[in-house]
Amino acid sequence: MTKKKPITAFLGVFEENLQKMKKSIKKELERPSSERRKDWLKRQLKEAKELRNLLKDMAETKTCPHCGGKI
């Protein structure tokens, strides 16, 4: 099974979403341990890691539409 190339047009949107997620995770971690929403935090961390990995893949596959070279 081959891996599809991610669409790089949404790179800025994904980066912004990742930054928002990081801020909300940091805000949650500032709360005392007893008041944290642990299940929410685990889901957010998992999603943030997936998004981070997707952004890394997108950065590696950025190519010029004309010549096919790396940008």
Buried (B, 14 or more C-beta within 10 A) or exposed (E): EEEEEBEBEEBEEBBEBBEEBBEBBEEBEEEEEEEEEEEEBEEBEEBBEEBBEBBEEBEEEEEEEEEEEEE
